[in-house]
C-alpha cells in the first residue's frame, strides 16, 4: 500500500511539472495528474486519461516504469489473495 501511495505521489508530481500532450481528434477530458498516474498504475482499470494523453521525451520512460510497476503490484496482490483464499 505504501509503495502504491509513493508511486502515486511521485507520478503526480512528475506529470504536474511535465504534463503529457493531448492526442486524438475531438474533445479530450481535462488533464488530471493524479488520475493519469492511477490510470497508469492500475492495469485493469480504465480511467480515460492514458488513452487521451501521450508523454514526450524522457517522460515516456516514467510511463513505462509506472505501467510495469503497476502490473507487478497487481500480480503480487493477486498471488497474495490466491494464497489467502486457498483451502488447506
MIVEXLUM-49780 format. One record per residue: residue number from 1; residue in three letters; chain; x, y negated, z of N, C-alpha, C, O in turn. Coordinates in steps of 0.05 Angstrom, whole numbers, padded with zeros to 5 digits. Layout:
N
+-----+--------+--------+--------+--------+--------+--------+--------+--------+--------+--------+--------+--------+--------+--------+
! num ! residu ! chaine !   n_px !   n_py !   n_pz !  ca_px !  ca_py !  ca_pz !   c_px !   c_py !   c_pz !   o_px !   o_py !   o_pz !
+-----+--------+--------+--------+--------+--------+--------+--------+--------+--------+--------+--------+--------+--------+--------+
! NUM !    ala !      A !      X !      Y !      Z !      X !      Y !      Z !      X !      Y !      Z !      X !      Y !      Z !
...
+-----+--------+--------+--------+--------+--------+--------+--------+--------+--------+--------+--------+--------+--------+--------+
! end
This chain:
88
+-----+--------+--------+--------+--------+--------+--------+--------+--------+--------+--------+--------+--------+--------+--------+
! num ! residu ! chaine !   n_px !   n_py !   n_pz !  ca_px !  ca_py !  ca_pz !   c_px !   c_py !   c_pz !   o_px !   o_py !   o_pz !
+-----+--------+--------+--------+--------+--------+--------+--------+--------+--------+--------+--------+--------+--------+--------+
!   1 !    unk !      A !  00016 !  00024 !  00000 !  00000 !  00000 !  00000 !  00017 ! -00025 !  00000 !  00012 ! -00045 ! -00014 !
!   2 !    unk !      A !  00039 ! -00024 !  00016 !  00056 ! -00048 !  00018 !  00071 ! -00052 ! -00009 !  00075 ! -00075 ! -00017 !
!   3 !    unk !      A !  00078 ! -00031 ! -00022 !  00091 ! -00033 ! -00048 !  00072 ! -00046 ! -00068 !  00081 ! -00063 ! -00084 !
!   4 !    unk !      A !  00047 ! -00038 ! -00068 !  00028 ! -00050 ! -00086 !  00024 ! -00080 ! -00081 !  00023 ! -00096 ! -00100 !
!   5 !    unk !      A !  00023 ! -00087 ! -00056 !  00020 ! -00116 ! -00049 !  00044 ! -00132 ! -00056 !  00042 ! -00155 ! -00066 !
!   6 !    unk !      A !  00068 ! -00120 ! -00052 !  00093 ! -00134 ! -00060 !  00094 ! -00138 ! -00090 !  00102 ! -00159 ! -00100 !
!   7 !    unk !      A !  00087 ! -00117 ! -00105 !  00087 ! -00119 ! -00134 !  00066 ! -00139 ! -00144 !  00071 ! -00153 ! -00163 !
!   8 !    unk !      A !  00043 ! -00139 ! -00131 !  00022 ! -00158 ! -00138 !  00032 ! -00187 ! -00134 !  00028 ! -00204 ! -00151 !
!   9 !    unk !      A !  00044 ! -00192 ! -00111 !  00055 ! -00219 ! -00105 !  00077 ! -00227 ! -00125 !  00077 ! -00250 ! -00134 !
!  10 !    unk !      A !  00095 ! -00208 ! -00131 !  00117 ! -00214 ! -00149 !  00106 ! -00219 ! -00177 !  00114 ! -00239 ! -00190 !
!  11 !    unk !      A !  00088 ! -00202 ! -00187 !  00077 ! -00206 ! -00213 !  00061 ! -00232 ! -00216 !  00063 ! -00246 ! -00236 !
!  12 !    unk !      A !  00046 ! -00238 ! -00195 !  00030 ! -00263 ! -00195 !  00049 ! -00287 ! -00197 !  00043 ! -00306 ! -00211 !
!  13 !    unk !      A !  00071 ! -00287 ! -00181 !  00090 ! -00309 ! -00182 !  00103 ! -00311 ! -00209 !  00106 ! -00333 ! -00220 !
!  14 !    unk !      A !  00111 ! -00288 ! -00221 !  00124 ! -00289 ! -00247 !  00106 ! -00300 ! -00269 !  00113 ! -00317 ! -00284 !
!  15 !    unk !      A !  00081 ! -00289 ! -00269 !  00063 ! -00298 ! -00290 !  00051 ! -00325 ! -00286 !  00040 ! -00337 ! -00304 !
!  16 !    unk !      A !  00053 ! -00335 ! -00261 !  00045 ! -00363 ! -00257 !  00067 ! -00382 ! -00268 !  00060 ! -00403 ! -00279 !
!  17 !    unk !      A !  00092 ! -00374 ! -00265 !  00114 ! -00390 ! -00275 !  00117 ! -00388 ! -00305 !  00121 ! -00408 ! -00319 !
!  18 !    unk !      A !  00113 ! -00364 ! -00316 !  00116 ! -00359 ! -00345 !  00092 ! -00345 ! -00355 !  00093 ! -00320 ! -00359 !
!  19 !    unk !      A !  00070 ! -00359 ! -00360 !  00045 ! -00345 ! -00368 !  00048 ! -00334 ! -00397 !  00062 ! -00346 ! -00414 !
!  20 !    unk !      A !  00035 ! -00311 ! -00402 !  00036 ! -00300 ! -00429 !  00018 ! -00316 ! -00448 !  00001 ! -00332 ! -00439 !
!  21 !    unk !      A !  00021 ! -00311 ! -00473 !  00005 ! -00326 ! -00493 ! -00020 ! -00310 ! -00500 ! -00019 ! -00285 ! -00500 !
!  22 !    unk !      A ! -00041 ! -00324 ! -00507 ! -00066 ! -00311 ! -00515 ! -00063 ! -00298 ! -00542 ! -00049 ! -00309 ! -00559 !
!  23 !    unk !      A ! -00075 ! -00275 ! -00546 ! -00074 ! -00261 ! -00572 ! -00102 ! -00256 ! -00582 ! -00121 ! -00257 ! -00566 !
!  24 !    unk !      A ! -00104 ! -00252 ! -00607 ! -00130 ! -00245 ! -00619 ! -00146 ! -00270 ! -00627 ! -00140 ! -00293 ! -00620 !
!  25 !    unk !      A ! -00167 ! -00264 ! -00642 ! -00185 ! -00284 ! -00651 ! -00208 ! -00288 ! -00632 ! -00215 ! -00269 ! -00617 !
!  26 !    unk !      A ! -00220 ! -00311 ! -00632 ! -00244 ! -00315 ! -00616 ! -00237 ! -00325 ! -00588 ! -00215 ! -00334 ! -00582 !
!  27 !    unk !      A ! -00257 ! -00322 ! -00571 ! -00255 ! -00331 ! -00543 ! -00241 ! -00311 ! -00525 ! -00248 ! -00288 ! -00525 !
!  28 !    unk !      A ! -00220 ! -00320 ! -00511 ! -00206 ! -00303 ! -00492 ! -00214 ! -00312 ! -00464 ! -00219 ! -00336 ! -00460 !
!  29 !    unk !      A ! -00214 ! -00294 ! -00445 ! -00220 ! -00302 ! -00417 ! -00198 ! -00320 ! -00407 ! -00175 ! -00318 ! -00415 !
!  30 !    unk !      A ! -00205 ! -00338 ! -00388 ! -00184 ! -00355 ! -00376 ! -00163 ! -00338 ! -00363 ! -00169 ! -00318 ! -00350 !
!  31 !    unk !      A ! -00137 ! -00346 ! -00365 ! -00115 ! -00331 ! -00354 ! -00115 ! -00334 ! -00323 ! -00116 ! -00356 ! -00313 !
!  32 !    unk !      A ! -00113 ! -00311 ! -00310 ! -00111 ! -00310 ! -00281 ! -00087 ! -00291 ! -00274 ! -00089 ! -00267 ! -00279 !
!  33 !    unk !      A ! -00065 ! -00302 ! -00264 ! -00041 ! -00286 ! -00259 ! -00045 ! -00262 ! -00241 ! -00034 ! -00241 ! -00247 !
!  34 !    unk !      A ! -00061 ! -00264 ! -00220 ! -00065 ! -00242 ! -00202 ! -00081 ! -00220 ! -00216 ! -00074 ! -00196 ! -00213 !
!  35 !    unk !      A ! -00102 ! -00227 ! -00231 ! -00118 ! -00207 ! -00245 ! -00102 ! -00194 ! -00267 ! -00104 ! -00170 ! -00272 !
!  36 !    unk !      A ! -00085 ! -00210 ! -00281 ! -00068 ! -00199 ! -00302 ! -00049 ! -00178 ! -00290 ! -00044 ! -00157 ! -00301 !
!  37 !    unk !      A ! -00037 ! -00185 ! -00267 ! -00018 ! -00166 ! -00253 ! -00033 ! -00141 ! -00245 ! -00022 ! -00119 ! -00248 !
!  38 !    unk !      A ! -00057 ! -00143 ! -00233 ! -00072 ! -00120 ! -00226 ! -00080 ! -00103 ! -00250 ! -00080 ! -00078 ! -00249 !
!  39 !    unk !      A ! -00086 ! -00116 ! -00272 ! -00092 ! -00102 ! -00297 ! -00068 ! -00085 ! -00306 ! -00072 ! -00064 ! -00318 !
!  40 !    unk !      A ! -00044 ! -00095 ! -00302 ! -00020 ! -00080 ! -00309 ! -00015 ! -00058 ! -00289 ! -00006 ! -00036 ! -00298 !
!  41 !    unk !      A ! -00019 ! -00062 ! -00264 ! -00012 ! -00043 ! -00243 ! -00032 ! -00020 ! -00241 ! -00024 !  00003 ! -00235 !
!  42 !    unk !      A ! -00057 ! -00025 ! -00246 ! -00078 ! -00004 ! -00243 ! -00083 !  00009 ! -00271 ! -00097 ! -00003 ! -00287 !
!  43 !    unk !      A ! -00072 !  00033 ! -00276 ! -00073 !  00044 ! -00303 ! -00101 !  00052 ! -00312 ! -00105 !  00052 ! -00337 !
!  44 !    unk !      A ! -00118 !  00059 ! -00295 ! -00145 !  00069 ! -00304 ! -00167 !  00048 ! -00302 ! -00190 !  00054 ! -00307 !
!  45 !    unk !      A ! -00159 !  00023 ! -00295 ! -00179 !  00001 ! -00293 ! -00173 ! -00019 ! -00314 ! -00150 ! -00028 ! -00318 !
!  46 !    unk !      A ! -00194 ! -00027 ! -00329 ! -00192 ! -00047 ! -00350 ! -00205 ! -00073 ! -00340 ! -00229 ! -00074 ! -00337 !
!  47 !    unk !      A ! -00189 ! -00094 ! -00335 ! -00199 ! -00119 ! -00325 ! -00201 ! -00140 ! -00347 ! -00209 ! -00163 ! -00342 !
!  48 !    unk !      A ! -00192 ! -00134 ! -00372 ! -00195 ! -00152 ! -00395 ! -00172 ! -00171 ! -00399 ! -00173 ! -00186 ! -00418 !
!  49 !    unk !      A ! -00153 ! -00173 ! -00381 ! -00132 ! -00192 ! -00383 ! -00108 ! -00181 ! -00400 ! -00096 ! -00196 ! -00416 !
!  50 !    unk !      A ! -00102 ! -00155 ! -00397 ! -00079 ! -00144 ! -00410 ! -00082 ! -00145 ! -00441 ! -00063 ! -00150 ! -00455 !
!  51 !    unk !      A ! -00106 ! -00140 ! -00451 ! -00111 ! -00140 ! -00480 ! -00113 ! -00168 ! -00491 ! -00110 ! -00171 ! -00515 !
!  52 !    unk !      A ! -00119 ! -00187 ! -00474 ! -00123 ! -00215 ! -00484 ! -00098 ! -00232 ! -00484 ! -00097 ! -00253 ! -00497 !
!  53 !    unk !      A ! -00077 ! -00223 ! -00470 ! -00053 ! -00238 ! -00467 ! -00028 ! -00220 ! -00472 ! -00028 ! -00197 ! -00464 !
!  54 !    unk !      A ! -00008 ! -00232 ! -00485 !  00017 ! -00217 ! -00490 !  00041 ! -00233 ! -00481 !  00043 ! -00257 ! -00488 !
!  55 !    unk !      A !  00058 ! -00222 ! -00465 !  00082 ! -00236 ! -00456 !  00102 ! -00238 ! -00479 !  00101 ! -00223 ! -00498 !
!  56 !    unk !      A !  00120 ! -00257 ! -00476 !  00141 ! -00261 ! -00496 !  00168 ! -00260 ! -00482 !  00170 ! -00266 ! -00458 !
!  57 !    unk !      A !  00188 ! -00254 ! -00498 !  00216 ! -00255 ! -00488 !  00221 ! -00235 ! -00466 !  00212 ! -00212 ! -00468 !
!  58 !    unk !      A !  00235 ! -00243 ! -00446 !  00243 ! -00225 ! -00424 !  00220 ! -00217 ! -00407 !  00222 ! -00197 ! -00392 !
!  59 !    unk !      A !  00197 ! -00231 ! -00408 !  00174 ! -00223 ! -00392 !  00162 ! -00197 ! -00401 !  00147 ! -00184 ! -00386 !
!  60 !    unk !      A !  00169 ! -00188 ! -00426 !  00159 ! -00162 ! -00435 !  00171 ! -00140 ! -00418 !  00157 ! -00120 ! -00413 !
!  61 !    unk !      A !  00195 ! -00143 ! -00409 !  00207 ! -00122 ! -00391 !  00193 ! -00121 ! -00364 !  00191 ! -00100 ! -00352 !
!  62 !    unk !      A !  00184 ! -00144 ! -00355 !  00169 ! -00145 ! -00330 !  00143 ! -00129 ! -00333 !  00135 ! -00115 ! -00315 !
!  63 !    unk !      A !  00130 ! -00133 ! -00355 !  00105 ! -00119 ! -00361 !  00110 ! -00089 ! -00362 !  00095 ! -00073 ! -00350 !
!  64 !    unk !      A !  00131 ! -00080 ! -00375 !  00138 ! -00052 ! -00377 !  00143 ! -00040 ! -00349 !  00134 ! -00018 ! -00343 !
!  65 !    unk !      A !  00158 ! -00055 ! -00333 !  00164 ! -00046 ! -00305 !  00138 ! -00044 ! -00289 !  00135 ! -00025 ! -00274 !
!  66 !    unk !      A !  00121 ! -00063 ! -00291 !  00096 ! -00063 ! -00275 !  00078 ! -00040 ! -00284 !  00065 ! -00026 ! -00267 !
!  67 !    unk !      A !  00076 ! -00035 ! -00310 !  00059 ! -00013 ! -00320 !  00071 !  00014 ! -00311 !  00056 !  00031 ! -00302 !
!  68 !    unk !      A !  00097 !  00017 ! -00313 !  00110 !  00042 ! -00304 !  00106 !  00047 ! -00275 !  00101 !  00069 ! -00266 !
!  69 !    unk !      A !  00110 !  00026 ! -00259 !  00106 !  00028 ! -00230 !  00077 !  00034 ! -00223 !  00072 !  00049 ! -00204 !
!  70 !    unk !      A !  00059 !  00023 ! -00238 !  00030 !  00028 ! -00233 !  00024 !  00057 ! -00238 !  00009 !  00070 ! -00223 !
!  71 !    unk !      A !  00034 !  00069 ! -00260 !  00030 !  00097 ! -00265 !  00043 !  00115 ! -00244 !  00031 !  00135 ! -00235 !
!  72 !    unk !      A !  00066 !  00107 ! -00235 !  00080 !  00122 ! -00214 !  00063 !  00122 ! -00188 !  00060 !  00143 ! -00175 !
!  73 !    unk !      A !  00053 !  00098 ! -00181 !  00037 !  00096 ! -00156 !  00011 !  00112 ! -00159 !  00002 !  00126 ! -00140 !
!  74 !    unk !      A ! -00002 !  00111 ! -00183 ! -00027 !  00126 ! -00187 ! -00022 !  00156 ! -00185 ! -00038 !  00171 ! -00174 !
!  75 !    unk !      A !  00000 !  00165 ! -00196 !  00007 !  00194 ! -00195 !  00012 !  00202 ! -00166 !  00004 !  00224 ! -00158 !
!  76 !    unk !      A !  00026 !  00185 ! -00152 !  00032 !  00192 ! -00124 !  00006 !  00193 ! -00107 !  00003 !  00211 ! -00090 !
!  77 !    unk !      A ! -00012 !  00174 ! -00111 ! -00037 !  00175 ! -00097 ! -00053 !  00199 ! -00104 ! -00065 !  00212 ! -00087 !
!  78 !    unk !      A ! -00054 !  00206 ! -00130 ! -00069 !  00230 ! -00138 ! -00057 !  00255 ! -00126 ! -00072 !  00273 ! -00118 !
!  79 !    unk !      A ! -00031 !  00257 ! -00126 ! -00018 !  00281 ! -00114 ! -00023 !  00283 ! -00084 ! -00028 !  00304 ! -00073 !
!  80 !    unk !      A ! -00022 !  00260 ! -00071 ! -00028 !  00259 ! -00042 ! -00057 !  00267 ! -00036 ! -00063 !  00281 ! -00017 !
!  81 !    unk !      A ! -00076 !  00257 ! -00053 ! -00104 !  00264 ! -00049 ! -00109 !  00293 ! -00054 ! -00125 !  00306 ! -00040 !
!  82 !    unk !      A ! -00096 !  00304 ! -00074 ! -00099 !  00333 ! -00080 ! -00089 !  00350 ! -00057 ! -00100 !  00371 ! -00051 !
!  83 !    unk !      A ! -00067 !  00341 ! -00046 ! -00056 !  00357 ! -00023 ! -00074 !  00355 !  00001 ! -00078 !  00375 !  00015 !
!  84 !    unk !      A ! -00086 !  00332 !  00006 ! -00104 !  00329 !  00029 ! -00129 !  00345 !  00025 ! -00140 !  00357 !  00044 !
!  85 !    unk !      A ! -00139 !  00346 !  00000 ! -00164 !  00359 ! -00006 ! -00161 !  00389 ! -00010 ! -00181 !  00403 ! -00013 !
!  86 !    unk !      A ! -00137 !  00399 ! -00012 ! -00132 !  00427 ! -00017 ! -00141 !  00444 !  00007 ! -00137 !  00436 !  00030 !
!  87 !    unk !      A ! -00154 !  00466 !  00002 ! -00163 !  00484 !  00023 ! -00140 !  00502 !  00031 ! -00123 !  00509 !  00015 !
!  88 !    unk !      A ! -00139 !  00508 !  00057 ! -00119 !  00527 !  00067 ! -00129 !  00555 !  00065 ! -00114 !  00574 !  00073 !
+-----+--------+--------+--------+--------+--------+--------+--------+--------+--------+--------+--------+--------+--------+--------+
! end
